[in-house]
Structure formats: structure tokens, C-alpha cells
């Protein structure tokens, strides 16, 4: 019996049916005849059920989702790098994987080489993978459990972050400045990043340390997106008179600085003995 012409959904349903028949005491041979599956497939479904329960019985979809298996071409790399070097339209505080994928679909950046995704095939998941390869996908701070810590970091969380959560509708955005590790084909880049609602990552890159105007552009865009409480790490902004003046003009925008002892250090930075957020701001 062959099932190559059947969809994964139909095969999964027949595998589930086979397990039910086996639970009723039917033999492998009779189950195979009733379901149209081969005896080895029936045995495999039965083994999957015994080892992993009902969730292990269905087959996995064949292949990869559109846009995840194909690689990005050189033209698409250049397009993404160009976009990351400029602010997106509107109030967004940077480029998300979704808006980057949309910009690829809207631009003439196709590469017809075998195995290269066409612009319309690029998914946000593929862009996220590219960002990770470029060391441009920092994780948000994991603050769970900070409230119970008996340390300076715990006191900082209880005294500064918790009141902000209570008075700002229960949500505080995260942002920061860092230097990417760089790759073999691309030098290190300076990055401003934001983690918004549902930890959506927004990013903007620079070839030199961001200046005060760049931070003010970020804060202004965050205000436009409804952010009024921001947990910031990676740069000392207290010495900038321009930023301090802007904060005085916007008293409803709460800026909380994360102390260095709560910052995770990437393994790559540990290996080279350097901080991932060194030289994050250039004085004007």
C-alpha cells in the first residue's frame, strides 16, 4: 500500500484511526487493511503513541514553510542592510522582522538563483533568522523573579520598575544600545533596539556610535507608539544635556536605566573579554 499521494493531514488522521483500532484489540494486519496504511506504518504509529501519547501520532508536515527553507540573496542582504540604516516611515521605533519582510516584498530585490527566495516568498521568520546570523537579535531582559531577589538588582527592580508597571498599565517597554559582534562579511555595527508588546523586536543600525539626536528620535517615536515607560540599558544617557532637556519637556515619559549587574553578557563577548555595549553613544 502506498500513501505518497496522500496529504500529511489525511495520513495523520489514518494513523490516529490505526491507534484507536489497535487499542480495540485489532491486529496490525487487520488495522492496515482497514486504514489503507502499510503494516510498518501502523506499527510506527502504535510505537509513537506508546512513547509520546496522542500528540506524537500525527506526521510532521513535509518540507519547510514558504520563505524559511530558501536563503536570502545578495540583493536582499543589501536591501535589509540599507533599511536597517534608516528609520522606517511612521512612528515605529525601528524595523521589525515583519516590516522588513514587507519591504522586501515591495522592492525589486529578486534573485533568480536556485534556492534563493523571491521577494514575495520571504517570511518574517526568515528575516528573524537573518538577524540572528548578523548578531542583531538581542533578547529582552528576563525580569521574572527579580522582585524576590535580595540584592542591589532586586532593590532596583522593586523601587523603580514595579512602580512603573503599576502606574503604566502594567507594561514597560525595553530598549538598549549595543555593538554587534559582526560577521565574516560584515563589520561590527552599532545597534539601537526596542522590545515592545509581546517582546516584538525593533532595530536600527549605525556605522558609528549613536548621537543624542538618534536617541531623541527613538524616544519621540516611542511616544507616538504609546510607550510612556521605558527600561533602557547599554548606554549612560544622563550626561547628555540634550536628552535631559527632552526628558524635562516630556515628564510623562518615564526612562528607567538598568544597572550593569542585571545585564546578560553574550557568550561571544565573554570569549573576547569585552562588553557587548561598549562605546554606545557618541558625544555631540
CORVEN-V29828 format. One record per pair of residues at least 12 apart in sequence whose C-alpha atoms are under 10 Angstrom apart, sorted by the first residue. I is the first residue (numbers start at 1). J is the second residue. Records with the same first field share a line. If there is no record, write none. Layout:
BEGIN
I=J ; J
END
This chain:
BEGIN
1=32 ; 33 ; 36 ; 37 ; 38 ; 39
2=36 ; 37 ; 38
3=36 ; 37 ; 38 ; 41
7=61 ; 62
8=58 ; 59 ; 60 ; 61 ; 62
9=58 ; 59 ; 60 ; 61
10=58 ; 59
11=35 ; 36 ; 37 ; 41 ; 58 ; 59
12=45 ; 57 ; 58 ; 59 ; 60 ; 61
13=35 ; 57 ; 58 ; 59
14=32 ; 34 ; 35 ; 36 ; 37 ; 41 ; 42 ; 45 ; 57 ; 58
15=31 ; 32 ; 35 ; 36 ; 37 ; 41 ; 42 ; 43 ; 44 ; 45 ; 46 ; 48 ; 49 ; 57 ; 58 ; 59
16=35 ; 42 ; 45 ; 46 ; 49 ; 54 ; 55 ; 56 ; 57 ; 58
17=31 ; 34 ; 35 ; 42 ; 45 ; 57
18=30 ; 31 ; 32 ; 33 ; 34 ; 35 ; 36 ; 37 ; 41 ; 42 ; 43 ; 45 ; 46 ; 57
19=31 ; 42 ; 43 ; 44 ; 45 ; 46 ; 47 ; 48 ; 49 ; 50 ; 54 ; 57
20=46
21=34 ; 35
22=42 ; 43 ; 45 ; 46
23=46
27=39 ; 42
28=40 ; 41 ; 42 ; 43 ; 46
29=42 ; 43
31=43
44=57
45=57 ; 58 ; 59
65=121 ; 123 ; 125 ; 126
66=117 ; 120 ; 121 ; 122 ; 123 ; 125 ; 126
67=101 ; 116 ; 117 ; 118 ; 119 ; 120 ; 121 ; 122 ; 123 ; 124 ; 125 ; 126 ; 127
68=117 ; 121 ; 122 ; 123 ; 124 ; 125 ; 126 ; 127 ; 129
69=115 ; 116 ; 117 ; 122 ; 126
70=114 ; 115 ; 116 ; 117 ; 118 ; 121 ; 122 ; 126
71=113 ; 114 ; 115 ; 116 ; 117 ; 118 ; 122 ; 126 ; 130
72=110 ; 111 ; 115 ; 116 ; 117 ; 118 ; 119 ; 122 ; 126 ; 127 ; 130
73=109 ; 110 ; 111 ; 112 ; 113 ; 114 ; 115 ; 116 ; 117 ; 118 ; 119
74=109 ; 110 ; 111 ; 116
75=104 ; 108 ; 109 ; 110 ; 111
76=101 ; 104 ; 107 ; 108 ; 109 ; 110 ; 111 ; 116 ; 117 ; 118 ; 119 ; 122
77=104 ; 109 ; 127 ; 130
78=109
79=100 ; 103 ; 104 ; 107 ; 108 ; 109
80=95 ; 100 ; 101 ; 103 ; 104 ; 127 ; 130 ; 131
81=204 ; 205
82=205
83=95 ; 99 ; 100 ; 103 ; 104 ; 204 ; 205
84=96 ; 100 ; 191 ; 202 ; 203 ; 204 ; 205 ; 206
85=189 ; 191 ; 203 ; 204 ; 205 ; 206 ; 207
86=204 ; 205 ; 206
87=203 ; 204 ; 205 ; 214 ; 217 ; 218 ; 221
88=100 ; 103 ; 204
90=221 ; 224 ; 225
91=217 ; 218 ; 220 ; 221 ; 222 ; 223 ; 224 ; 225 ; 226
92=202 ; 203 ; 218 ; 220 ; 221 ; 222 ; 223 ; 224 ; 225
93=175 ; 192 ; 193 ; 194 ; 195 ; 196 ; 201 ; 202 ; 203 ; 204 ; 217 ; 218 ; 219 ; 220 ; 221 ; 222 ; 223 ; 224 ; 225
94=192 ; 193 ; 194 ; 201 ; 202 ; 203 ; 204 ; 205 ; 218 ; 221 ; 222
95=193 ; 194 ; 201 ; 202 ; 203 ; 204 ; 205
96=124 ; 127 ; 128 ; 193 ; 194 ; 195 ; 200 ; 201 ; 202 ; 203 ; 204
97=123 ; 124 ; 125 ; 126 ; 127 ; 128 ; 129 ; 130 ; 131 ; 200 ; 201 ; 202 ; 203
98=122 ; 123 ; 124 ; 125 ; 126 ; 127 ; 128 ; 200 ; 201 ; 202
99=124 ; 127 ; 202
100=122 ; 123 ; 124 ; 127 ; 128
101=119 ; 120 ; 121 ; 122 ; 123 ; 124 ; 125 ; 126 ; 127 ; 128
102=119 ; 120 ; 122 ; 123 ; 124
103=119 ; 120
104=118 ; 119 ; 120 ; 121 ; 122 ; 123 ; 127
105=118 ; 119 ; 120 ; 121 ; 122 ; 123
106=119 ; 120
107=119 ; 120
128=201
131=203
133=182 ; 183
134=180 ; 181 ; 182 ; 183 ; 184 ; 185 ; 186 ; 187 ; 188 ; 189
135=179 ; 180 ; 181 ; 182 ; 183 ; 188 ; 189
136=178 ; 179 ; 180 ; 181 ; 182 ; 189 ; 190 ; 191 ; 192 ; 193 ; 201 ; 203 ; 204 ; 205
137=180 ; 191 ; 193 ; 201 ; 202 ; 203
138=176 ; 178 ; 180 ; 191 ; 193 ; 194 ; 195 ; 201 ; 203 ; 266
139=193 ; 194 ; 195 ; 199 ; 201 ; 264
140=173 ; 174 ; 175 ; 176 ; 193 ; 194 ; 195 ; 196 ; 199 ; 200 ; 201 ; 263 ; 264
141=174 ; 175 ; 195 ; 231 ; 233 ; 258 ; 262 ; 263 ; 264
142=262 ; 263 ; 264
143=157 ; 161 ; 262
145=157
146=158 ; 161 ; 162 ; 262
147=159 ; 161 ; 162
151=261
152=259 ; 261 ; 262
153=258 ; 259 ; 260 ; 261 ; 262 ; 263
154=262
156=256 ; 257 ; 258 ; 259 ; 262
157=258 ; 259 ; 262
160=231 ; 255 ; 256 ; 257 ; 258
161=229 ; 230 ; 231 ; 256 ; 257 ; 258
164=228 ; 229 ; 230 ; 231 ; 254 ; 255 ; 256
165=229
167=229
168=227 ; 228 ; 229 ; 252 ; 254
169=228 ; 229
170=229
171=196 ; 197 ; 227 ; 228 ; 229 ; 230
172=195 ; 196 ; 197 ; 227 ; 228 ; 229 ; 230 ; 231 ; 254 ; 255 ; 256
173=194 ; 195 ; 196 ; 197 ; 198 ; 199 ; 200 ; 222 ; 227 ; 228 ; 229 ; 230 ; 231 ; 232 ; 255
174=193 ; 194 ; 195 ; 196 ; 197 ; 199 ; 201 ; 227 ; 229 ; 230 ; 231 ; 232 ; 233 ; 255 ; 256 ; 258
175=192 ; 193 ; 194 ; 195 ; 196 ; 201 ; 202 ; 203 ; 218 ; 219 ; 230 ; 231 ; 232 ; 233 ; 234 ; 257
176=191 ; 192 ; 193 ; 194 ; 195 ; 203 ; 215 ; 230 ; 231 ; 232 ; 233 ; 234 ; 235 ; 257 ; 258 ; 277 ; 280
177=190 ; 191 ; 192 ; 193 ; 194 ; 203 ; 204 ; 205 ; 209 ; 210 ; 215 ; 232 ; 233 ; 234 ; 235 ; 236 ; 276 ; 277 ; 278 ; 279 ; 280 ; 281
178=190 ; 191 ; 192 ; 193 ; 205 ; 209 ; 210 ; 233 ; 234 ; 235 ; 275 ; 276 ; 277 ; 278 ; 279 ; 280 ; 281
179=191 ; 192 ; 205 ; 206 ; 207 ; 208 ; 209 ; 234 ; 275 ; 276 ; 277 ; 278 ; 279 ; 280
180=205 ; 269 ; 276 ; 277
181=266 ; 268 ; 269 ; 276
187=207
188=206 ; 207 ; 208
189=204 ; 205 ; 206 ; 207 ; 208 ; 209
190=204 ; 205 ; 206 ; 207 ; 208 ; 209 ; 210 ; 277 ; 278 ; 279 ; 280 ; 281
191=203 ; 204 ; 205 ; 206 ; 207 ; 208 ; 209 ; 210 ; 277 ; 280
192=204 ; 205 ; 206 ; 209 ; 210 ; 214 ; 215 ; 218 ; 234 ; 280
193=205 ; 218 ; 232
194=218 ; 222 ; 230 ; 231 ; 232
195=230 ; 231
196=222 ; 225 ; 227 ; 230
197=227
204=218
208=279 ; 280 ; 281 ; 282
209=278 ; 279 ; 280 ; 281 ; 282 ; 283
210=235 ; 279 ; 280 ; 281 ; 282 ; 283 ; 284
211=240 ; 280 ; 281 ; 282 ; 283 ; 284
212=237 ; 240 ; 241 ; 242 ; 243 ; 281 ; 282 ; 283 ; 284
213=242 ; 243 ; 284
214=281
215=237 ; 242 ; 243 ; 281
216=242 ; 243 ; 246 ; 247
219=243 ; 246 ; 247 ; 253 ; 255
220=246 ; 250 ; 253
222=253
223=250 ; 252 ; 253
226=253
227=252 ; 253 ; 254
228=250 ; 251 ; 252 ; 253 ; 254 ; 255
229=252 ; 253 ; 254 ; 255 ; 256
230=253 ; 254 ; 255 ; 256 ; 257
231=254 ; 255 ; 256 ; 257 ; 258
232=255 ; 256 ; 257 ; 258 ; 259
233=256 ; 257 ; 258 ; 259 ; 260 ; 262 ; 263 ; 277
234=257 ; 258 ; 259 ; 260 ; 263 ; 275 ; 276 ; 277 ; 278 ; 279 ; 280 ; 281
235=257 ; 258 ; 260 ; 277 ; 278 ; 279 ; 280 ; 281
236=257 ; 258 ; 279 ; 280 ; 281
237=257 ; 280 ; 281
238=257
239=283
240=281 ; 282 ; 283 ; 284
242=284
263=276 ; 277
264=276
265=277
END
